[in-house]
Amino acid sequence: MAGVFPRRLGHVCAVVAVVVPAACATVSSTEPALDCGVGDVVDGRPLRIAVTIAPIASIVANIAGGSGAAISGIVPEGSDSHTFEPTPSAAAAIEDADVVFVNGLQLEEPTKNLALANLRDGAEVCELGTSVLAEKDYIYDFAYPESAGRPNPHLWTSPPMGKQYAALVRDTLIARDPQNADLYGVNYVNFAAKIDLLDAALRMATETVPSEQRQLLTYHDAYAYFAVEYGWTVVGAIQPSSFDEPTPREVADLIDTVNETGVPAIFGSEVFPSTVLQRISDETGAAYVDDLRDDDLPGVPGDHDHSWLALMQHNATTIVAALGGDASEIEALDVADVAADTATYAQ
């Protein structure tokens, strides 16, 4: 897979120290998902696709591989997808696209709004997360309180939800490019098989982690759906909706949470050192593991592991190993893209 997605810089914002198991709510002010696969059929040329974040680009490229489709990335990996303001080059990619894949759930509203304002006739915006997640399953938590009306949007950190994204991408591409329907179908089957193996390995690995240690305190509130799927508890995160620096009181509260719960490790970003998490580690004795990623793919474009599958493997291995489990089943997985000549994507 080829592409240009600079490394993510990460976030440091306010600390939330309340211990709250990941839970679902039923009320939201989010708008209904935009329909997918409703644009005009494209004949006589490959599809032109625009995507927002790198994990979605990788999923789309695995399904589109071999079709000749061109995939343009909009949000660089070094940017905050929540607040990213599209550049002129991003606007040009959107204007040229047949379909724009976004996460939805209000993750990248400036980009989505630009896309809606600049779509050419016959093109469409497909909101993957908003389409696959029922409103009753929305999660509200530290950075995404229900009072703000926007749920946690990080569905792709849960492999089964990534599989749902892939299925919707397949259906959308088939509707827009029916001549390549068989190819998209085969790519999906092969991709889904790898996701299923990852899912099974992750469940096995989770069982090796002592139940009292299946607790996550992370630099960014990106693992809520992962936690629900695999029976973990998110006990805290640095970055609620205010995006402010942590106050001394908030830091103290989070230190208390670590001491009370006995969390053996706290997780930071591989590409963003956190002085706050380091201080919490120093004062509690919990290990500080600065290896997690939410939408920044491992490696660099062109690498074997610059993919969503490798991102999921990396995060799962990091979490399980740091919390006392055996991650060998996850580490042994083949996370190569399913199509060697996958559609290229570029920023």
N, C-alpha and C positions, 0 to 999 in steps of 0.2 A: 504494500500500500504506500502510495506516495502522498506527501502533503506537507504543509507548512503551518504548524500550530505552535507558536512559541510557548515556553514553559509558563505555568501559572505562577503568579506571585503570591497568592494566598491572602488570608485575611487575619487581622487582629481587631476585635471589637469587644463589646461589653461581655462580662462573664455572668453566667446564670448558674446558680449553685443549688437550685432546688432539685431534689431527686424525684423524678416523675417517670414512670414507665411509659414507653411509647404507647400512645393510645389514639383511638380514632374518634372523630367528631362528625356530626351530621349536618352542620350548618355552614354555609359558605356564601360569600358574595361574588365568587368567581363566575365569569360568564360561561355559557355552554361552549363546548368544544366546537371548533370549526370542522365541518365535514371534510373527510379525506377521500381522494380518488374521484373528485367531482369535476376536475378540469377536462379540457378537450383531449382527445386521443392525439398522440404525436406520431406522425408518419414520416418516413423518409429520412430520418436523422436520429441520433441518440438523444436521450433525455438530457436536459440541463437542470441540475438540482442544486439548490442552495440549502445549507444547514446552519444551525447556530453553533452549538457546543461540540467539542471534539468527540465525546462518546457517541453522540447521535451520528456524527459524520462516519465514524467507524462502523456502526451498525448498518447504516445505509449502504456504505461501500461494500460490505460483505454480501448484502442481498443483491446489489446492482452489479457485482463483479462479472465481467465478461460481456456486458451489454454495450460497452463503449460510452456509458453515461459519464458526463463530467460533473463533478461535485465540488462546489465552492464553499469553503468555510467562511462564516461571517464573524463569529466571536473568537478572537485569538485565545489560545490557552493561557496567555499571560494576563488576561483581562477578567474583571468581575462580570460574569454574565448577567447578574441582577441589575447592574447599573450601566453596562456597556452602551455607549452611544455609537451607532454604526458610522463607519467612515464612508467617504465617497465611493471607494472601491467596493465596499459592502453593498451600498445602494445600487451600484451598477450590476453586481452579481444577482441581486434580487430582481431587478428589472428584466434581466435576461432569462430568469429561471422559469421552468415549467411548473415546478413544485418547490415550495419552501418548507422544509421540515423544522419545526420548533418544538421545544419541550412542552411549552404551555404551563399551566398552573401558575401563571404570572411570574415565571422565572426571568424571561427576557422581553419584557413589555416594550421597551423602546425599539428593539429590533422587529418584534412582531408588528407594531404599529407602522413602522416604516414599510414593512413588506405589504401590509394591507393597503397602504396608500400608493404603492408603486407597482403592484402586480399588473402585468400586461393582460390583455384579453385571453381567456382560456387557461390562465395559470391559477394556482391555488396555494393557500397556506394550510398545512396539516399539523395540528397540535397533537403530538403523540401522547404525552402524559395526561392531558386533559381528556383525551379520547378513551384511554384504556382504564383509567381509574374511576370507579364509581364514587359519587360524592359521599356516600356513607363510609367510605374507606379513607377519606382525607385525614391526614395526620396534622394536628396543630401542636406546637411544642415551643421550645426555648426561643428560637429565632422567628418562629411563625405562629404567634398566638392567635387563637380563634377570634379575638376581638379585632384583629387587623383584617380579617376576612380573606387571608390568602394562606393556603395550606403549604406544608413543606413540599417542594417540587422535585426532590432528588430521588425520583423513582429508579433511575438507571443504576443506582448502587445495589439494588436487589436483583440478582440474576434472573429470577422468574419474570420480573417486570421488564427487564431488558428483552426477554424472549417475546413478551407481548408487543413491545415496540417493533421488534423485527417482523412479527406477523402483520402488523398494520402497515409497515413499510412495504412488505411484499404485496399486500392487497392493493395499496395505492399505486405502486409501480405497474402492476398487472393492468389496472384500470386505465392508466395513462399510456402504457406501451404494451398492448396485448400481444404483439409479435414476439416479445421475449418472455411471455408468460411462463413457459416451461423452465427457462433458465432461472427466473426469479424463484419459482417453486422449488427447484432442486437446491439452489443456494440456501434457501430458508431451511429446508430439511437438514442439510449438512450443518448449518450454523446452529440450529435448534438442538441438534444432537450434542454438540460441544457444550452448549449451555446446560443441558440436562446432566452431563457428566460433571460439570463444575458444581451444579446445584447438589448433586448426590454427594460429591466429595466434601462440600462445605458442611452438609448435614452430619456426615460421619465425623468430620473434624470437630464440629461443635460439641459432639458428645464426649470428646476427650478433654474438654475444658471443664473444670469443676464448676458446678452450677452457680455457686456463690461468686465466681469470678467472671461470669458472663455479663460484664458491665462495661459500658463505653462512655468515656469522657473524651471528647474530641475537640480539635481546634475549630471545626466548622460543623454546623448542624446538618450533616449530609447523609446520615446513616439510619434515619428513623425507619424507613421501609425495610432495609436490611435487618434491623433489629427485630421488627415484628415478624418477619418471615422466618428467622432462624432462632427465635426465642432468647434474644439478648435484651438488656435494659439500657437505655441511654440515660445516664445520670447527670449529664451536663454538657455544655458546649460553650465555646467562646465565639460569640457573634449572634446576639439577638437582633431584632429588627432595627434597633437604634443605630447600629454600626459605630457606636461610641467606644472610646478606650475604656477599659475596665476601671471602676472606682476601687479604692482600697477596701471598701466594705464588700463589694462583689468578689474580689479576690479572696478575702477572708472567708466568705461564705462557701466558696468553692473548695477551699482548703478544708473547711469543716466537713463538707460532703465527702471528700476523698477519705478523710480520717474515719468518718462514721460508716462508710460503706466498705472500706477495706479494698478499694480498687487497686489492683497491683500494678497497673500501668495506665498512663494517660497518653493520648495520641495527638501528635502534631503533624505538620505538613512537611513532606520531604523537600519542598522547594521554598519553605518559609519558616525560618527559626522563630520561635515564640518565646520571648523573655517571660511572659506571664506563665506559660506552662512550665518553663524551666524553674521558675520560682516555686510553683506549686509542688513540683517534683522534689526540689531541695528541702522544702518544709514538711513534706509528708512521707518521704521515702519511696513514693511510687515511682516506678521507672518512667522516664520520658522517652517515648518512641516517636521520633519525628519522621515517619515514613509513609503516612497515609496520603492519599490523593482523592479528590472527588470528581473533578472533570479534566484533570491534567493527565494525559496518557503517559505511560512509562517510555523511556528512551526518547529518541528523536525520530522525525519522519523518515521512513525507509527502514527503520529497525524492525526486526521480527516481533518485538514486544510493544511496538507503538500501536496499540489496539485496545478496544474496549474489553475484549476477553482477557488480555494480559493485565489490564487495569483491575478487573475483578479478582483475578488470581493474586495479584500483588497485595491488594487490600485484605483479602481473606487470609492469606498466609501471614501477613503482618499482625493482624488482630489475634488470630488463633495462637500463634507462637508466643506473642508477648503476654498472653493471659494464661499460659501454662498448658496449652494443648499441643496436639500432634498435627502439624500442617503438611505432612509428607504426601498425603493423598492429593492435596491441592497442588503442591509443588510439582507433582509428577505429570500433571495434565499437559496435553498439547494445546496451546492457545494460539496457534498460527491461524491466520485468516483462512476462510474456507475456499476462497478463489484466488489463486496465485496472480491472476491478471485482473485483480479487482479494479473497479472504477477508480480513477485517480481523484483525489481532492486536494485543493490548495487554498491557502488563505489569500 
